[in-house]
Structure formats: C-alpha cells, structure tokens
Amino acid sequence: MTEFFGNIKEELKRKDIYVFTPKGDVIELPSGSTPVDFAYKIHSWIGQHAVYARINGQLMSVKTVLNYGDCVEIDTEENARP
C-alpha cells in the first residue's frame, strides 16, 4: 500500500501546471517551472531579457517556482542577459 501511494505522489509531481498571462491566456508548463521557463515559452527574446516577474500581482524573483493557476507577468530590460 505504501508503494502505491508513493507512486501516486511521484506521478503528481510530474504533472504539468497551468498558469495565466495577464491577458488570461493559459500556458502549460512542467511542474517545478519558474517565470524564466514561462518567459521562454512566450518568446525567446522575453526569456533572454527577463529581469523579474509579477506573480499574482506581487513582484517576485524569476527563480520562484510557479504554482498551478498563477498569473505571471514578466518585466524585461533590453540589456538584461540570463
């Protein structure tokens, strides 16, 4: 029985998450993704120039792990590099 629940727990960890753009578009990402992953999914230029993120309206690091249902906005700077 313990093995069964262990397998379910591992399967749930691998599930994709769905986050939203400020316009309400749904973006599918692997569990454990960060705003940088989100940025690259939107466009490679945004990923390359991401400086920080707003997650559910709060300023956060681009290294923050995203959760299912988060609304993510990426702020960029022309001279920023990963």
PDB file with one MODEL, atoms N, CA, C and O in Angstrom:
MODEL        1
ATOM      1  N   MET A   1       0.818  -1.187   0.000  1.00  0.00           N
ATOM      2  CA  MET A   1       0.000   0.000   0.000  1.00  0.00           C
ATOM      3  C   MET A   1       0.865   1.256   0.000  1.00  0.00           C
ATOM      4  O   MET A   1       0.543   2.224  -0.689  1.00  0.00           O
ATOM      5  N   THR A   2       1.949   1.256   0.755  1.00  0.00           N
ATOM      6  CA  THR A   2       2.851   2.402   0.803  1.00  0.00           C
ATOM      7  C   THR A   2       3.450   2.663  -0.571  1.00  0.00           C
ATOM      8  O   THR A   2       3.594   3.814  -0.983  1.00  0.00           O
ATOM      9  N   GLU A   3       3.798   1.599  -1.276  1.00  0.00           N
ATOM     10  CA  GLU A   3       4.359   1.744  -2.615  1.00  0.00           C
ATOM     11  C   GLU A   3       3.340   2.385  -3.561  1.00  0.00           C
ATOM     12  O   GLU A   3       3.704   3.215  -4.394  1.00  0.00           O
ATOM     13  N   PHE A   4       2.085   2.007  -3.438  1.00  0.00           N
ATOM     14  CA  PHE A   4       1.017   2.571  -4.261  1.00  0.00           C
ATOM     15  C   PHE A   4       0.932   4.084  -4.079  1.00  0.00           C
ATOM     16  O   PHE A   4       0.906   4.831  -5.057  1.00  0.00           O
ATOM     17  N   PHE A   5       0.889   4.533  -2.822  1.00  0.00           N
ATOM     18  CA  PHE A   5       0.800   5.967  -2.556  1.00  0.00           C
ATOM     19  C   PHE A   5       2.083   6.687  -2.962  1.00  0.00           C
ATOM     20  O   PHE A   5       2.041   7.839  -3.395  1.00  0.00           O
ATOM     21  N   GLY A   6       3.199   6.026  -2.827  1.00  0.00           N
ATOM     22  CA  GLY A   6       4.466   6.602  -3.285  1.00  0.00           C
ATOM     23  C   GLY A   6       4.459   6.831  -4.782  1.00  0.00           C
ATOM     24  O   GLY A   6       4.941   7.858  -5.261  1.00  0.00           O
ATOM     25  N   ASN A   7       3.908   5.868  -5.530  1.00  0.00           N
ATOM     26  CA  ASN A   7       3.818   6.014  -6.985  1.00  0.00           C
ATOM     27  C   ASN A   7       2.877   7.146  -7.371  1.00  0.00           C
ATOM     28  O   ASN A   7       3.164   7.900  -8.300  1.00  0.00           O
ATOM     29  N   ILE A   8       1.762   7.270  -6.672  1.00  0.00           N
ATOM     30  CA  ILE A   8       0.818   8.358  -6.954  1.00  0.00           C
ATOM     31  C   ILE A   8       1.471   9.705  -6.674  1.00  0.00           C
ATOM     32  O   ILE A   8       1.323  10.649  -7.451  1.00  0.00           O
ATOM     33  N   LYS A   9       2.191   9.790  -5.567  1.00  0.00           N
ATOM     34  CA  LYS A   9       2.871  11.032  -5.205  1.00  0.00           C
ATOM     35  C   LYS A   9       3.881  11.425  -6.291  1.00  0.00           C
ATOM     36  O   LYS A   9       3.948  12.592  -6.676  1.00  0.00           O
ATOM     37  N   GLU A  10       4.650  10.481  -6.777  1.00  0.00           N
ATOM     38  CA  GLU A  10       5.622  10.755  -7.833  1.00  0.00           C
ATOM     39  C   GLU A  10       4.930  11.196  -9.129  1.00  0.00           C
ATOM     40  O   GLU A  10       5.403  12.099  -9.818  1.00  0.00           O
ATOM     41  N   GLU A  11       3.818  10.553  -9.443  1.00  0.00           N
ATOM     42  CA  GLU A  11       3.066  10.913 -10.649  1.00  0.00           C
ATOM     43  C   GLU A  11       2.539  12.341 -10.547  1.00  0.00           C
ATOM     44  O   GLU A  11       2.584  13.093 -11.521  1.00  0.00           O
ATOM     45  N   LEU A  12       2.049  12.710  -9.390  1.00  0.00           N
ATOM     46  CA  LEU A  12       1.531  14.068  -9.204  1.00  0.00           C
ATOM     47  C   LEU A  12       2.637  15.107  -9.321  1.00  0.00           C
ATOM     48  O   LEU A  12       2.388  16.213  -9.801  1.00  0.00           O
ATOM     49  N   LYS A  13       3.839  14.782  -8.900  1.00  0.00           N
ATOM     50  CA  LYS A  13       4.969  15.703  -9.021  1.00  0.00           C
ATOM     51  C   LYS A  13       5.303  15.979 -10.482  1.00  0.00           C
ATOM     52  O   LYS A  13       5.769  17.069 -10.814  1.00  0.00           O
ATOM     53  N   ARG A  14       5.071  15.006 -11.354  1.00  0.00           N
ATOM     54  CA  ARG A  14       5.423  15.148 -12.764  1.00  0.00           C
ATOM     55  C   ARG A  14       4.355  15.851 -13.578  1.00  0.00           C
ATOM     56  O   ARG A  14       4.592  16.178 -14.741  1.00  0.00           O
ATOM     57  N   LYS A  15       3.214  16.087 -13.015  1.00  0.00           N
ATOM     58  CA  LYS A  15       2.114  16.692 -13.758  1.00  0.00           C
ATOM     59  C   LYS A  15       2.466  18.101 -14.201  1.00  0.00           C
ATOM     60  O   LYS A  15       3.250  18.802 -13.561  1.00  0.00           O
ATOM     61  N   ASP A  16       1.878  18.486 -15.287  1.00  0.00           N
ATOM     62  CA  ASP A  16       2.043  19.847 -15.772  1.00  0.00           C
ATOM     63  C   ASP A  16       1.200  20.799 -14.937  1.00  0.00           C
ATOM     64  O   ASP A  16       0.226  20.408 -14.295  1.00  0.00           O
ATOM     65  N   ILE A  17       1.606  22.052 -14.968  1.00  0.00           N
ATOM     66  CA  ILE A  17       0.816  23.090 -14.320  1.00  0.00           C
ATOM     67  C   ILE A  17       0.314  24.035 -15.395  1.00  0.00           C
ATOM     68  O   ILE A  17       0.871  24.099 -16.491  1.00  0.00           O
ATOM     69  N   TYR A  18      -0.721  24.754 -15.081  1.00  0.00           N
ATOM     70  CA  TYR A  18      -1.270  25.744 -15.984  1.00  0.00           C
ATOM     71  C   TYR A  18      -1.225  27.087 -15.282  1.00  0.00           C
ATOM     72  O   TYR A  18      -1.746  27.246 -14.177  1.00  0.00           O
ATOM     73  N   VAL A  19      -0.593  28.053 -15.941  1.00  0.00           N
ATOM     74  CA  VAL A  19      -0.517  29.415 -15.418  1.00  0.00           C
ATOM     75  C   VAL A  19      -1.118  30.344 -16.459  1.00  0.00           C
ATOM     76  O   VAL A  19      -1.362  29.942 -17.597  1.00  0.00           O
ATOM     77  N   PHE A  20      -1.352  31.574 -16.068  1.00  0.00           N
ATOM     78  CA  PHE A  20      -2.034  32.520 -16.928  1.00  0.00           C
ATOM     79  C   PHE A  20      -1.179  33.741 -17.221  1.00  0.00           C
ATOM     80  O   PHE A  20      -0.386  34.181 -16.388  1.00  0.00           O
ATOM     81  N   THR A  21      -1.356  34.279 -18.417  1.00  0.00           N
ATOM     82  CA  THR A  21      -0.772  35.574 -18.753  1.00  0.00           C
ATOM     83  C   THR A  21      -1.709  36.643 -18.192  1.00  0.00           C
ATOM     84  O   THR A  21      -2.841  36.335 -17.821  1.00  0.00           O
ATOM     85  N   PRO A  22      -1.250  37.900 -18.127  1.00  0.00           N
ATOM     86  CA  PRO A  22      -2.147  38.970 -17.666  1.00  0.00           C
ATOM     87  C   PRO A  22      -3.399  39.124 -18.535  1.00  0.00           C
ATOM     88  O   PRO A  22      -4.418  39.629 -18.064  1.00  0.00           O
ATOM     89  N   LYS A  23      -3.329  38.692 -19.794  1.00  0.00           N
ATOM     90  CA  LYS A  23      -4.491  38.771 -20.691  1.00  0.00           C
ATOM     91  C   LYS A  23      -5.426  37.569 -20.540  1.00  0.00           C
ATOM     92  O   LYS A  23      -6.477  37.511 -21.176  1.00  0.00           O
ATOM     93  N   GLY A  24      -5.034  36.607 -19.688  1.00  0.00           N
ATOM     94  CA  GLY A  24      -5.879  35.439 -19.451  1.00  0.00           C
ATOM     95  C   GLY A  24      -5.562  34.233 -20.311  1.00  0.00           C
ATOM     96  O   GLY A  24      -6.274  33.231 -20.243  1.00  0.00           O
ATOM     97  N   ASP A  25      -4.507  34.301 -21.123  1.00  0.00           N
ATOM     98  CA  ASP A  25      -4.109  33.136 -21.910  1.00  0.00           C
ATOM     99  C   ASP A  25      -3.524  32.070 -20.988  1.00  0.00           C
ATOM    100  O   ASP A  25      -2.820  32.389 -20.030  1.00  0.00           O
ATOM    101  N   VAL A  26      -3.814  30.821 -21.278  1.00  0.00           N
ATOM    102  CA  VAL A  26      -3.333  29.704 -20.469  1.00  0.00           C
ATOM    103  C   VAL A  26      -2.030  29.186 -21.060  1.00  0.00           C
ATOM    104  O   VAL A  26      -1.930  28.943 -22.262  1.00  0.00           O
ATOM    105  N   ILE A  27      -1.029  29.020 -20.192  1.00  0.00           N
ATOM    106  CA  ILE A  27       0.269  28.486 -20.595  1.00  0.00           C
ATOM    107  C   ILE A  27       0.517  27.210 -19.807  1.00  0.00           C
ATOM    108  O   ILE A  27       0.433  27.206 -18.579  1.00  0.00           O
ATOM    109  N   GLU A  28       0.820  26.133 -20.510  1.00  0.00           N
ATOM    110  CA  GLU A  28       1.113  24.839 -19.880  1.00  0.00           C
ATOM    111  C   GLU A  28       2.619  24.706 -19.688  1.00  0.00           C
ATOM    112  O   GLU A  28       3.394  24.911 -20.622  1.00  0.00           O
ATOM    113  N   LEU A  29       3.024  24.363 -18.480  1.00  0.00           N
ATOM    114  CA  LEU A  29       4.439  24.195 -18.147  1.00  0.00           C
ATOM    115  C   LEU A  29       4.616  22.947 -17.293  1.00  0.00           C
ATOM    116  O   LEU A  29       3.674  22.509 -16.633  1.00  0.00           O
ATOM    117  N   PRO A  30       5.812  22.372 -17.301  1.00  0.00           N
ATOM    118  CA  PRO A  30       6.066  21.248 -16.406  1.00  0.00           C
ATOM    119  C   PRO A  30       6.059  21.709 -14.947  1.00  0.00           C
ATOM    120  O   PRO A  30       6.420  22.849 -14.652  1.00  0.00           O
ATOM    121  N   SER A  31       5.657  20.844 -14.058  1.00  0.00           N
ATOM    122  CA  SER A  31       5.707  21.132 -12.631  1.00  0.00           C
ATOM    123  C   SER A  31       7.133  21.512 -12.251  1.00  0.00           C
ATOM    124  O   SER A  31       8.088  20.900 -12.731  1.00  0.00           O
ATOM    125  N   GLY A  32       7.283  22.513 -11.395  1.00  0.00           N
ATOM    126  CA  GLY A  32       8.613  22.973 -10.982  1.00  0.00           C
ATOM    127  C   GLY A  32       9.147  24.107 -11.840  1.00  0.00           C
ATOM    128  O   GLY A  32      10.267  24.569 -11.624  1.00  0.00           O
ATOM    129  N   SER A  33       8.367  24.560 -12.807  1.00  0.00           N
ATOM    130  CA  SER A  33       8.804  25.640 -13.697  1.00  0.00           C
ATOM    131  C   SER A  33       8.871  26.972 -12.960  1.00  0.00           C
ATOM    132  O   SER A  33       8.215  27.179 -11.939  1.00  0.00           O
ATOM    133  N   THR A  34       9.679  27.861 -13.507  1.00  0.00           N
ATOM    134  CA  THR A  34       9.870  29.195 -12.953  1.00  0.00           C
ATOM    135  C   THR A  34       9.383  30.239 -13.962  1.00  0.00           C
ATOM    136  O   THR A  34       9.047  29.891 -15.093  1.00  0.00           O
ATOM    137  N   PRO A  35       9.342  31.508 -13.567  1.00  0.00           N
ATOM    138  CA  PRO A  35       8.989  32.554 -14.526  1.00  0.00           C
ATOM    139  C   PRO A  35       9.917  32.610 -15.757  1.00  0.00           C
ATOM    140  O   PRO A  35       9.494  33.039 -16.830  1.00  0.00           O
ATOM    141  N   VAL A  36      11.156  32.185 -15.602  1.00  0.00           N
ATOM    142  CA  VAL A  36      12.051  32.143 -16.768  1.00  0.00           C
ATOM    143  C   VAL A  36      11.528  31.130 -17.787  1.00  0.00           C
ATOM    144  O   VAL A  36      11.523  31.401 -18.987  1.00  0.00           O
ATOM    145  N   ASP A  37      11.093  29.974 -17.312  1.00  0.00           N
ATOM    146  CA  ASP A  37      10.513  28.977 -18.219  1.00  0.00           C
ATOM    147  C   ASP A  37       9.271  29.537 -18.907  1.00  0.00           C
ATOM    148  O   ASP A  37       9.073  29.350 -20.108  1.00  0.00           O
ATOM    149  N   PHE A  38       8.444  30.220 -18.133  1.00  0.00           N
ATOM    150  CA  PHE A  38       7.252  30.878 -18.666  1.00  0.00           C
ATOM    151  C   PHE A  38       7.649  31.884 -19.748  1.00  0.00           C
ATOM    152  O   PHE A  38       7.051  31.918 -20.823  1.00  0.00           O
ATOM    153  N   ALA A  39       8.660  32.700 -19.455  1.00  0.00           N
ATOM    154  CA  ALA A  39       9.103  33.732 -20.397  1.00  0.00           C
ATOM    155  C   ALA A  39       9.566  33.114 -21.717  1.00  0.00           C
ATOM    156  O   ALA A  39       9.202  33.591 -22.793  1.00  0.00           O
ATOM    157  N   TYR A  40      10.363  32.061 -21.631  1.00  0.00           N
ATOM    158  CA  TYR A  40      10.827  31.398 -22.856  1.00  0.00           C
ATOM    159  C   TYR A  40       9.670  30.755 -23.621  1.00  0.00           C
ATOM    160  O   TYR A  40       9.698  30.694 -24.850  1.00  0.00           O
ATOM    161  N   LYS A  41       8.671  30.284 -22.912  1.00  0.00           N
ATOM    162  CA  LYS A  41       7.505  29.685 -23.572  1.00  0.00           C
ATOM    163  C   LYS A  41       6.742  30.743 -24.375  1.00  0.00           C
ATOM    164  O   LYS A  41       6.194  30.448 -25.437  1.00  0.00           O
ATOM    165  N   ILE A  42       6.713  31.979 -23.859  1.00  0.00           N
ATOM    166  CA  ILE A  42       6.052  33.078 -24.561  1.00  0.00           C
ATOM    167  C   ILE A  42       6.851  33.476 -25.797  1.00  0.00           C
ATOM    168  O   ILE A  42       6.316  33.534 -26.904  1.00  0.00           O
ATOM    169  N   HIS A  43       8.152  33.751 -25.593  1.00  0.00           N
ATOM    170  CA  HIS A  43       9.020  34.154 -26.703  1.00  0.00           C
ATOM    171  C   HIS A  43      10.467  34.123 -26.227  1.00  0.00           C
ATOM    172  O   HIS A  43      10.754  34.496 -25.089  1.00  0.00           O
ATOM    173  N   SER A  44      11.375  33.682 -27.083  1.00  0.00           N
ATOM    174  CA  SER A  44      12.779  33.567 -26.682  1.00  0.00           C
ATOM    175  C   SER A  44      13.380  34.919 -26.276  1.00  0.00           C
ATOM    176  O   SER A  44      14.206  34.968 -25.364  1.00  0.00           O
ATOM    177  N   TRP A  45      12.984  36.010 -26.930  1.00  0.00           N
ATOM    178  CA  TRP A  45      13.511  37.332 -26.567  1.00  0.00           C
ATOM    179  C   TRP A  45      13.111  37.680 -25.136  1.00  0.00           C
ATOM    180  O   TRP A  45      13.921  38.221 -24.383  1.00  0.00           O
ATOM    181  N   ILE A  46      11.888  37.379 -24.760  1.00  0.00           N
ATOM    182  CA  ILE A  46      11.411  37.671 -23.407  1.00  0.00           C
ATOM    183  C   ILE A  46      12.216  36.849 -22.396  1.00  0.00           C
ATOM    184  O   ILE A  46      12.607  37.365 -21.349  1.00  0.00           O
ATOM    185  N   GLY A  47      12.460  35.598 -22.702  1.00  0.00           N
ATOM    186  CA  GLY A  47      13.272  34.762 -21.826  1.00  0.00           C
ATOM    187  C   GLY A  47      14.685  35.277 -21.669  1.00  0.00           C
ATOM    188  O   GLY A  47      15.240  35.254 -20.570  1.00  0.00           O
ATOM    189  N   GLN A  48      15.270  35.741 -22.755  1.00  0.00           N
ATOM    190  CA  GLN A  48      16.645  36.260 -22.734  1.00  0.00           C
ATOM    191  C   GLN A  48      16.771  37.560 -21.956  1.00  0.00           C
ATOM    192  O   GLN A  48      17.842  37.861 -21.429  1.00  0.00           O
ATOM    193  N   HIS A  49      15.699  38.333 -21.876  1.00  0.00           N
ATOM    194  CA  HIS A  49      15.767  39.668 -21.272  1.00  0.00           C
ATOM    195  C   HIS A  49      14.916  39.811 -20.011  1.00  0.00           C
ATOM    196  O   HIS A  49      14.664  40.926 -19.553  1.00  0.00           O
ATOM    197  N   ALA A  50      14.475  38.690 -19.452  1.00  0.00           N
ATOM    198  CA  ALA A  50      13.643  38.727 -18.243  1.00  0.00           C
ATOM    199  C   ALA A  50      14.458  39.238 -17.053  1.00  0.00           C
ATOM    200  O   ALA A  50      15.582  38.796 -16.816  1.00  0.00           O
ATOM    201  N   VAL A  51      13.872  40.168 -16.316  1.00  0.00           N
ATOM    202  CA  VAL A  51      14.545  40.743 -15.161  1.00  0.00           C
ATOM    203  C   VAL A  51      13.842  40.315 -13.874  1.00  0.00           C
ATOM    204  O   VAL A  51      14.494  39.864 -12.932  1.00  0.00           O
ATOM    205  N   TYR A  52      12.544  40.450 -13.831  1.00  0.00           N
ATOM    206  CA  TYR A  52      11.772  39.993 -12.690  1.00  0.00           C
ATOM    207  C   TYR A  52      10.356  39.692 -13.141  1.00  0.00           C
ATOM    208  O   TYR A  52       9.964  39.985 -14.270  1.00  0.00           O
ATOM    209  N   ALA A  53       9.600  39.102 -12.230  1.00  0.00           N
ATOM    210  CA  ALA A  53       8.247  38.679 -12.565  1.00  0.00           C
ATOM    211  C   ALA A  53       7.265  39.231 -11.542  1.00  0.00           C
ATOM    212  O   ALA A  53       7.615  39.487 -10.389  1.00  0.00           O
ATOM    213  N   ARG A  54       6.058  39.404 -11.983  1.00  0.00           N
ATOM    214  CA  ARG A  54       4.937  39.662 -11.080  1.00  0.00           C
ATOM    215  C   ARG A  54       4.099  38.387 -11.109  1.00  0.00           C
ATOM    216  O   ARG A  54       3.583  37.978 -12.148  1.00  0.00           O
ATOM    217  N   ILE A  55       3.985  37.781  -9.944  1.00  0.00           N
ATOM    218  CA  ILE A  55       3.192  36.574  -9.812  1.00  0.00           C
ATOM    219  C   ILE A  55       1.994  36.920  -8.942  1.00  0.00           C
ATOM    220  O   ILE A  55       2.136  37.274  -7.772  1.00  0.00           O
ATOM    221  N   ASN A  56       0.824  36.811  -9.530  1.00  0.00           N
ATOM    222  CA  ASN A  56      -0.412  37.196  -8.844  1.00  0.00           C
ATOM    223  C   ASN A  56      -0.327  38.618  -8.298  1.00  0.00           C
ATOM    224  O   ASN A  56      -0.819  38.915  -7.209  1.00  0.00           O
ATOM    225  N   GLY A  57       0.319  39.498  -9.091  1.00  0.00           N
ATOM    226  CA  GLY A  57       0.410  40.908  -8.740  1.00  0.00           C
ATOM    227  C   GLY A  57       1.548  41.280  -7.817  1.00  0.00           C
ATOM    228  O   GLY A  57       1.744  42.462  -7.533  1.00  0.00           O
ATOM    229  N   GLN A  58       2.308  40.303  -7.338  1.00  0.00           N
ATOM    230  CA  GLN A  58       3.415  40.584  -6.426  1.00  0.00           C
ATOM    231  C   GLN A  58       4.750  40.434  -7.133  1.00  0.00           C
ATOM    232  O   GLN A  58       4.972  39.463  -7.856  1.00  0.00           O
ATOM    233  N   LEU A  59       5.640  41.401  -6.924  1.00  0.00           N
ATOM    234  CA  LEU A  59       6.970  41.362  -7.502  1.00  0.00           C
ATOM    235  C   LEU A  59       7.753  40.195  -6.908  1.00  0.00           C
ATOM    236  O   LEU A  59       7.886  40.078  -5.690  1.00  0.00           O
ATOM    237  N   MET A  60       8.273  39.326  -7.791  1.00  0.00           N
ATOM    238  CA  MET A  60       8.976  38.120  -7.342  1.00  0.00           C
ATOM    239  C   MET A  60      10.213  37.901  -8.214  1.00  0.00           C
ATOM    240  O   MET A  60      10.335  38.473  -9.297  1.00  0.00           O
ATOM    241  N   SER A  61      11.114  37.073  -7.725  1.00  0.00           N
ATOM    242  CA  SER A  61      12.295  36.679  -8.483  1.00  0.00           C
ATOM    243  C   SER A  61      11.882  35.791  -9.659  1.00  0.00           C
ATOM    244  O   SER A  61      10.872  35.089  -9.599  1.00  0.00           O
ATOM    245  N   VAL A  62      12.681  35.835 -10.726  1.00  0.00           N
ATOM    246  CA  VAL A  62      12.424  34.958 -11.868  1.00  0.00           C
ATOM    247  C   VAL A  62      12.794  33.507 -11.549  1.00  0.00           C
ATOM    248  O   VAL A  62      12.595  32.620 -12.380  1.00  0.00           O
ATOM    249  N   LYS A  63      13.328  33.264 -10.356  1.00  0.00           N
ATOM    250  CA  LYS A  63      13.681  31.905  -9.923  1.00  0.00           C
ATOM    251  C   LYS A  63      12.597  31.264  -9.062  1.00  0.00           C
ATOM    252  O   LYS A  63      12.747  30.121  -8.630  1.00  0.00           O
ATOM    253  N   THR A  64      11.517  31.982  -8.811  1.00  0.00           N
ATOM    254  CA  THR A  64      10.417  31.474  -7.993  1.00  0.00           C
ATOM    255  C   THR A  64       9.713  30.320  -8.705  1.00  0.00           C
ATOM    256  O   THR A  64       9.434  30.407  -9.900  1.00  0.00           O
ATOM    257  N   VAL A  65       9.432  29.258  -7.989  1.00  0.00           N
ATOM    258  CA  VAL A  65       8.699  28.128  -8.578  1.00  0.00           C
ATOM    259  C   VAL A  65       7.225  28.519  -8.691  1.00  0.00           C
ATOM    260  O   VAL A  65       6.615  28.995  -7.734  1.00  0.00           O
ATOM    261  N   LEU A  66       6.673  28.307  -9.881  1.00  0.00           N
ATOM    262  CA  LEU A  66       5.280  28.648 -10.142  1.00  0.00           C
ATOM    263  C   LEU A  66       4.337  27.560  -9.641  1.00  0.00           C
ATOM    264  O   LEU A  66       4.697  26.385  -9.561  1.00  0.00           O
ATOM    265  N   ASN A  67       3.132  27.980  -9.309  1.00  0.00           N
ATOM    266  CA  ASN A  67       2.088  27.063  -8.872  1.00  0.00           C
ATOM    267  C   ASN A  67       0.938  27.072  -9.873  1.00  0.00           C
ATOM    268  O   ASN A  67       0.757  28.021 -10.637  1.00  0.00           O
ATOM    269  N   TYR A  68       0.187  26.016  -9.846  1.00  0.00           N
ATOM    270  CA  TYR A  68      -0.990  25.889 -10.701  1.00  0.00           C
ATOM    271  C   TYR A  68      -1.901  27.103 -10.491  1.00  0.00           C
ATOM    272  O   TYR A  68      -2.250  27.435  -9.359  1.00  0.00           O
ATOM    273  N   GLY A  69      -2.280  27.760 -11.589  1.00  0.00           N
ATOM    274  CA  GLY A  69      -3.220  28.872 -11.524  1.00  0.00           C
ATOM    275  C   GLY A  69      -2.607  30.240 -11.316  1.00  0.00           C
ATOM    276  O   GLY A  69      -3.332  31.235 -11.287  1.00  0.00           O
ATOM    277  N   ASP A  70      -1.280  30.324 -11.169  1.00  0.00           N
ATOM    278  CA  ASP A  70      -0.649  31.637 -11.007  1.00  0.00           C
ATOM    279  C   ASP A  70      -0.849  32.496 -12.246  1.00  0.00           C
ATOM    280  O   ASP A  70      -0.913  31.989 -13.367  1.00  0.00           O
ATOM    281  N   CYS A  71      -0.946  33.792 -12.031  1.00  0.00           N
ATOM    282  CA  CYS A  71      -0.954  34.760 -13.125  1.00  0.00           C
ATOM    283  C   CYS A  71       0.435  35.378 -13.160  1.00  0.00           C
ATOM    284  O   CYS A  71       0.884  35.960 -12.172  1.00  0.00           O
ATOM    285  N   VAL A  72       1.117  35.256 -14.294  1.00  0.00           N
ATOM    286  CA  VAL A  72       2.522  35.638 -14.387  1.00  0.00           C
ATOM    287  C   VAL A  72       2.710  36.736 -15.428  1.00  0.00           C
ATOM    288  O   VAL A  72       2.208  36.649 -16.549  1.00  0.00           O
ATOM    289  N   GLU A  73       3.440  37.764 -15.030  1.00  0.00           N
ATOM    290  CA  GLU A  73       3.810  38.858 -15.933  1.00  0.00           C
ATOM    291  C   GLU A  73       5.325  39.021 -15.832  1.00  0.00           C
ATOM    292  O   GLU A  73       5.875  39.064 -14.732  1.00  0.00           O
ATOM    293  N   ILE A  74       5.986  39.109 -16.956  1.00  0.00           N
ATOM    294  CA  ILE A  74       7.438  39.224 -16.997  1.00  0.00           C
ATOM    295  C   ILE A  74       7.827  40.652 -17.360  1.00  0.00           C
ATOM    296  O   ILE A  74       7.296  41.229 -18.309  1.00  0.00           O
ATOM    297  N   ASP A  75       8.755  41.212 -16.601  1.00  0.00           N
ATOM    298  CA  ASP A  75       9.327  42.513 -16.939  1.00  0.00           C
ATOM    299  C   ASP A  75      10.701  42.278 -17.541  1.00  0.00           C
ATOM    300  O   ASP A  75      11.485  41.470 -17.044  1.00  0.00           O
ATOM    301  N   THR A  76      10.975  42.991 -18.612  1.00  0.00           N
ATOM    302  CA  THR A  76      12.233  42.805 -19.338  1.00  0.00           C
ATOM    303  C   THR A  76      13.016  44.114 -19.397  1.00  0.00           C
ATOM    304  O   THR A  76      12.466  45.198 -19.198  1.00  0.00           O
ATOM    305  N   GLU A  77      14.300  43.987 -19.674  1.00  0.00           N
ATOM    306  CA  GLU A  77      15.178  45.121 -19.963  1.00  0.00           C
ATOM    307  C   GLU A  77      16.014  44.747 -21.164  1.00  0.00           C
ATOM    308  O   GLU A  77      16.501  43.622 -21.271  1.00  0.00           O
ATOM    309  N   GLU A  78      16.177  45.683 -22.055  1.00  0.00           N
ATOM    310  CA  GLU A  78      16.915  45.465 -23.309  1.00  0.00           C
ATOM    311  C   GLU A  78      18.315  44.878 -23.061  1.00  0.00           C
ATOM    312  O   GLU A  78      18.746  43.985 -23.791  1.00  0.00           O
ATOM    313  N   ASN A  79      19.019  45.369 -22.045  1.00  0.00           N
ATOM    314  CA  ASN A  79      20.401  44.959 -21.806  1.00  0.00           C
ATOM    315  C   ASN A  79      20.536  43.764 -20.873  1.00  0.00           C
ATOM    316  O   ASN A  79      21.653  43.324 -20.604  1.00  0.00           O
ATOM    317  N   ALA A  80      19.446  43.239 -20.381  1.00  0.00           N
ATOM    318  CA  ALA A  80      19.500  42.106 -19.459  1.00  0.00           C
ATOM    319  C   ALA A  80      19.911  40.834 -20.192  1.00  0.00           C
ATOM    320  O   ALA A  80      19.571  40.630 -21.357  1.00  0.00           O
ATOM    321  N   ARG A  81      20.644  39.992 -19.487  1.00  0.00           N
ATOM    322  CA  ARG A  81      21.054  38.692 -20.020  1.00  0.00           C
ATOM    323  C   ARG A  81      20.822  37.649 -18.937  1.00  0.00           C
ATOM    324  O   ARG A  81      20.880  37.958 -17.747  1.00  0.00           O
ATOM    325  N   PRO A  82      20.559  36.414 -19.352  1.00  0.00           N
ATOM    326  CA  PRO A  82      20.324  35.374 -18.331  1.00  0.00           C
ATOM    327  C   PRO A  82      21.574  35.069 -17.509  1.00  0.00           C
ATOM    328  O   PRO A  82      21.535  34.222 -16.617  1.00  0.00           O
TER     329      PRO A  82
ENDMDL
END
